[in-house]
Structure formats: C-alpha cells, structure tokens
Amino acid sequence: MSEPQVAAPSQTPRSRGQGSRALQCFGLATVAALVALRVAACFLDAVPDVGMDVGAAALLPMQGPDPSHILGTDQLGRDLLLRMIVSVEAFFEPGLFACLVALLLSLPAGALMGYRPTTPVARILRGAATTIAAWPRLVLVVVGVATFTAVIADPAAWEGLRLYVLAALVGLSFVPELAGALSERIQTLQREQFIEACRAHGIAERDILVRHILWSNCRDLVLRQVCLVFGAFILVETSLSYLGDYGVPPPRPSWGNILAGLKSSVLHSRSLLVPESWSPAAMNDALFAAIHDGGLLGIVAPSLAITVSIGGIVALAEFLARRDAQ
C-alpha cells in the first residue's frame, strides 16, 4: 500500500521573505530615483535655446542619440533627456498634494466611522463615502477638471492650478477606500484585549486611538494607500497629458505630451506603418532609421519611465501590504 503523499507548500517563508525584500528594494529605488530627478530638475531648464526661432526649429529633422544629446532631440530641436528630467515637475508636487488630500480626509473620517460607528456624524460620513465611491475614479477626475476648465476665463493662465485640482480629485477618489479600510481595521482592533487593558489603566481614548490603533496597527495600511494615490496620479497625469485635453499642455514638458508629440511623427515619417515596410528587411531598415535619425528613443524613454515609476510605487505598496498582513 503506497504512502499518502503530502503536497509541498507552494511558497516557503524564506522565498516569501526574498520576494518581499525584492519588492522593497525595487520600490525604494524607484522613490529615490524620482526624488533625485526632481532635485535635478530644479537646476535645469527645458525650454529651447535662447534665440531659437520656434517656427524654423519645427522644420529641423529630429536628431538621433549622440554624445551631446543622449536620447536625441524632438521635432523642435530640444534635448529629450533634459525634457524627460524636467517632466518630473508635472507630477511630483501635485502627486504629494494628492496624497495629502487623501490623508487629511480619510484619517479623521475612517477613525470616526470605526471608533464611533453609531454616531450621526459617522453615518453622514459613511453616506458621503458611498456617494464618492459610486463614481468611477477616472470619470470623477475628468468631470471635475472639465468643470474647473469651463468656469475659468483663461484656462492657460491657470495651468499650474489645474494640476493641483487634478491632484485633489485623485486624492478625493481614494478617500472611500482608505476611510473604509481604516474603519474596518479600527472596529476589529477595538475588540482586542490590549484595548481593554489600555482602558483599564486609565489611558485616554484619544491616546488609544492615535497611538495604539492608528500609529501602531494602521501605519502600514495608510502608507500603502498613500503609495497607491501617488502611483494613480502619475498614471492620470501622464494619460491626460498624452490625450492633450486636461493634462499638461505643451510647451511645458510631461512624459505624456512628450510621448504624444513624437508618436505620430516617428511612426509615419519613418514608414513604420506603411504596409510596404512590413517585410522583415524593410522593417529592420525602418527601425534603424527611426533610432539613428531620431525619435524612436523619445517614444521608448517616456513609456519606460511611466511603466517603471508606477510599477515601483505599486511594488512598494505591495511590500507594505505584505508587512501589514504579518
């Protein structure tokens, strides 16, 4: 009679720990890189050279990578690497503002709904959170920015403020999720014995909520949501800038509008979309021309930057979620 076979665990604690460390390293490296790029952007200027005729520059061909222009130049003769670095300004401070909005609204709302769930204010907050959550996140953001743009006389003059309106709407869209998660966690923790022990020792309710519940047991949950808010803002800002309606308008650089400005020019001018060039030899020649003569790296670089930045932020959020579950 054969012995029963026991299935091996799909993932050992050691492999889980290695996976968590990899997520942590990738996420922290991404954050450090974004901070370094933002600091570098403070000392750079991405406008065309002084004295350059923009109309004449538009007639110049794009240049490929060379020692003076690592990623080449765009259709206006501007250095793509320089504009890629300065583009971090478009989402860095507004992204932090989105995180601040989410925190300032979610923490008190979630704490009140979880710690005093039967009060009238908690019921009102729960209804407001349900109303906001009923809106799809992107629809809420687009409708809000469209309303703001429609009510002002000169949208171009309020370009900087529009980014912060966009950030506030992204932060607002995460309030129901973070407040609801906090509320559930607080209600669960209130039934734990250490909370009863704190009350038996005469610790004030405010200290129990702030120190023993929010700080000690909800810190990783809050940080995870903050990472998701920042990553979502990068995605929304670059997407709207790519579409060209409510994002960052040219000539101010953004990863989204850099990608949009070069996409059509590269694909069509380099004959990458012409059926006659779809043979292997012709396609290789077209790809070589697109890289050597400029433009293709301008598409690859912002696409890769967006993907790696959002992926790193999400990886850090996943690491915090795993640590919170332990």
C-alpha positions in Angstrom: 0.0 0.0 0.0 1.5 3.3 -1.1 2.1 6.0 1.4 0.0 9.1 1.2 1.8 12.0 -0.5 1.7 15.4 1.2 1.8 18.3 -1.2 4.7 20.7 -0.6 3.9 24.3 0.3 3.8 26.4 -2.8 6.0 29.1 -1.2 8.3 28.8 1.7 8.7 31.5 4.3 12.2 32.1 3.0 11.0 32.6 -0.6 8.3 34.9 0.6 10.8 36.9 2.5 13.1 37.2 -0.5 10.1 38.3 -2.6 9.2 41.0 -0.1 12.8 42.2 0.0 12.9 42.4 -3.8 9.6 44.5 -3.8 11.0 46.7 -1.1 14.3 47.3 -2.9 12.6 48.0 -6.2 10.0 50.3 -4.6 12.6 52.3 -2.6 14.9 52.5 -5.6 12.1 54.0 -7.7 11.2 56.5 -5.0 14.9 57.5 -4.6 15.2 57.9 -8.4 12.1 60.1 -8.6 13.4 62.3 -5.8 16.8 62.6 -7.5 15.2 63.5 -10.8 13.1 66.2 -9.0 16.1 67.7 -7.4 18.0 67.7 -10.7 15.0 69.3 -12.4 15.4 72.3 -10.1 18.7 73.1 -11.8 17.6 72.5 -15.4 15.7 74.4 -18.0 13.9 72.5 -20.8 12.9 75.5 -23.0 14.5 75.8 -26.5 17.8 77.6 -26.7 17.7 81.4 -26.4 17.3 83.0 -29.8 15.9 79.9 -31.4 13.2 80.5 -33.9 10.5 78.0 -33.0 9.0 78.2 -36.4 12.3 77.4 -38.0 13.1 74.7 -35.4 9.9 73.0 -36.4 11.4 72.4 -39.8 14.5 70.8 -38.5 14.7 67.0 -38.6 14.8 65.1 -35.3 18.3 64.0 -34.3 19.3 60.6 -33.1 21.4 60.0 -29.9 24.9 61.4 -29.8 27.3 62.5 -27.1 25.6 65.9 -26.7 22.0 64.5 -26.8 21.9 61.0 -25.3 18.3 60.4 -26.3 18.3 62.7 -29.3 16.1 65.7 -29.9 12.5 66.3 -30.6 10.7 67.9 -33.6 11.7 71.4 -32.1 15.3 70.5 -31.6 15.0 70.3 -27.9 17.0 67.8 -25.9 14.8 64.8 -25.0 16.8 63.7 -21.9 16.6 67.2 -20.5 12.8 67.4 -21.0 12.4 63.9 -19.5 14.0 65.1 -16.3 12.1 68.4 -16.1 8.9 66.5 -16.7 9.0 65.1 -13.2 7.8 68.5 -12.0 4.5 67.8 -13.6 3.5 65.1 -11.2 5.9 65.2 -8.2 4.5 68.1 -6.0 0.9 67.6 -7.3 1.2 63.9 -6.5 2.3 64.6 -3.0 -0.6 67.1 -2.7 -3.0 64.3 -3.8 -1.6 62.1 -1.0 -2.1 64.9 1.5 -5.7 65.4 0.4 -6.4 61.7 0.8 -4.8 61.6 4.3 -6.4 64.7 5.6 -9.9 63.5 4.6 -9.5 59.8 5.2 -7.8 59.6 8.6 -10.5 61.6 10.6 -13.3 60.1 8.6 -12.1 56.5 9.0 -11.2 57.0 12.6 -14.7 58.3 13.5 -16.6 55.7 11.4 -14.6 52.9 13.1 -14.2 54.2 16.7 -17.7 55.7 17.0 -19.7 54.0 14.3 -23.2 54.7 15.7 -22.9 58.5 15.9 -24.9 60.6 13.4 -21.7 62.2 12.1 -20.3 58.7 11.3 -23.5 57.8 9.4 -23.2 61.0 7.4 -19.6 60.3 6.6 -20.4 56.8 5.6 -23.0 58.0 3.2 -20.7 60.6 1.7 -18.0 58.0 1.2 -20.5 55.7 -0.5 -21.5 58.6 -2.9 -17.9 59.3 -3.9 -17.2 55.6 -4.3 -20.2 55.3 -6.7 -18.3 57.5 -9.2 -15.7 55.7 -11.3 -12.3 57.2 -10.4 -11.3 58.4 -13.9 -14.8 59.8 -14.6 -14.8 61.8 -11.3 -11.4 63.2 -12.2 -12.2 64.1 -15.8 -15.6 65.7 -14.9 -14.0 67.7 -12.1 -11.2 69.1 -14.2 -13.6 69.8 -17.1 -15.8 71.8 -14.8 -12.9 73.7 -13.5 -11.7 74.5 -17.0 -15.1 75.5 -18.1 -15.7 78.1 -15.3 -12.4 80.0 -15.7 -12.0 82.6 -18.4 -8.4 81.7 -19.4 -7.5 78.1 -18.9 -3.9 78.5 -20.0 -3.3 81.1 -17.2 -4.4 78.6 -14.6 -2.3 75.7 -15.9 -0.4 75.2 -12.6 -3.5 75.3 -10.5 -5.3 72.8 -12.8 -2.7 70.2 -11.9 -3.5 70.7 -8.2 -7.2 70.5 -8.9 -6.5 67.2 -10.7 -4.4 66.1 -7.7 -7.2 67.0 -5.3 -9.7 65.0 -7.3 -7.4 61.9 -7.4 -6.9 62.2 -3.7 -10.6 62.5 -3.1 -11.3 59.4 -5.2 -9.2 57.3 -2.8 -10.9 58.6 0.4 -13.7 56.0 0.4 -11.2 53.2 0.0 -8.8 54.3 2.7 -11.5 55.5 5.1 -13.4 52.2 4.7 -10.3 50.1 5.3 -9.4 52.2 8.4 -12.9 51.9 9.7 -12.9 48.1 9.4 -9.5 47.8 11.0 -10.4 50.0 13.9 -13.6 48.2 14.6 -11.7 44.9 14.7 -8.9 46.2 17.0 -11.5 47.6 19.4 -12.4 44.0 20.3 -8.8 43.1 21.1 -7.7 42.6 24.7 -4.9 45.2 24.6 -7.5 48.0 24.1 -9.4 46.8 27.2 -6.1 46.8 29.1 -5.4 50.3 28.0 -8.8 51.5 29.2 -8.3 49.6 32.5 -5.1 51.5 33.0 -6.8 54.8 32.5 -5.3 55.7 29.2 -7.3 58.5 27.4 -9.4 57.5 24.5 -7.6 59.9 22.2 -4.2 58.3 23.0 -5.7 54.8 22.5 -7.0 55.8 19.1 -3.9 57.8 17.9 -1.0 55.9 19.4 -2.2 52.3 20.0 -4.6 51.9 17.0 -3.7 54.3 14.2 0.1 54.5 14.6 0.9 51.1 15.9 -1.6 49.0 13.9 -2.7 51.0 10.9 0.6 52.7 9.8 1.4 50.3 7.0 -2.2 50.3 5.8 -2.1 54.1 5.5 1.3 54.1 3.8 0.2 51.5 1.3 -2.8 53.7 0.3 -0.5 56.7 0.0 1.7 54.9 -2.4 -1.3 53.9 -4.5 -2.5 57.5 -4.6 0.8 58.7 -5.8 1.0 56.0 -8.5 -2.5 56.7 -9.6 -1.7 60.4 -10.0 1.3 59.6 -12.2 -1.0 57.4 -14.4 -3.8 60.0 -14.6 -1.5 63.0 -15.3 0.5 61.2 -18.0 -2.6 59.8 -19.6 -4.4 63.2 -19.7 -1.3 64.9 -21.0 -1.0 62.3 -23.7 -4.6 62.8 -24.7 -3.9 66.6 -24.6 -7.2 67.8 -23.1 -6.9 68.3 -19.4 -3.3 67.4 -18.6 -0.1 69.4 -19.1 -0.2 71.4 -22.4 2.9 72.0 -24.4 5.5 73.6 -24.3 5.6 72.6 -20.6 7.1 69.1 -20.6 5.3 66.0 -19.4 6.1 62.4 -20.1 2.6 62.1 -21.6 2.8 65.0 -24.0 6.4 64.1 -25.0 5.2 60.7 -26.0 2.2 62.2 -27.8 4.3 64.7 -29.7 6.8 62.2 -31.1 4.5 59.2 -31.7 2.8 60.3 -34.9 5.9 61.9 -36.3 8.1 58.8 -35.7 5.6 56.2 -36.9 4.7 57.9 -40.1 7.9 59.7 -41.1 9.9 56.5 -40.5 7.4 54.5 -42.6 6.8 52.1 -39.7 3.0 52.0 -40.5 3.4 51.7 -44.3 2.3 48.2 -45.4 5.2 48.1 -47.9 7.7 48.3 -45.0 6.2 45.3 -43.1 8.7 42.8 -44.6 11.5 41.8 -42.2 14.2 43.6 -44.1 12.2 46.8 -44.7 11.1 46.8 -41.1 14.7 46.5 -39.8 15.8 49.3 -42.1 12.9 51.5 -40.8 13.7 50.7 -37.2 17.3 51.5 -37.7 16.4 54.8 -39.3 14.0 55.7 -36.5 16.7 55.1 -33.9 19.6 56.6 -35.8 17.8 59.6 -37.2 16.0 60.3 -34.0 12.5 60.0 -32.5 12.1 56.3 -31.5 14.0 56.6 -28.3 11.7 59.6 -27.5 8.8 57.1 -27.5 10.6 54.3 -25.7 12.1 56.5 -22.9 8.8 58.1 -21.6 6.9 54.8 -22.0 9.6 53.0 -19.9 9.7 55.8 -17.4 6.0 55.7 -16.8 5.9 51.9 -16.5 8.9 51.7 -14.2 7.7 54.6 -12.0 4.2 53.2 -11.5 5.5 49.7 -11.2 8.0 50.7 -8.5 5.3 52.6 -6.5 2.9 49.6 -6.7 5.7 47.2 -5.7 6.3 49.4 -2.6 2.6 49.3 -1.8 2.6 45.5 -2.2 5.5 45.2 0.2 3.7 47.4 2.8 0.6 45.2 2.3 2.6 42.0 3.0 4.2 43.6 6.0 0.8 44.7 7.3 -0.6 41.2 6.9 2.1 39.6 9.1 
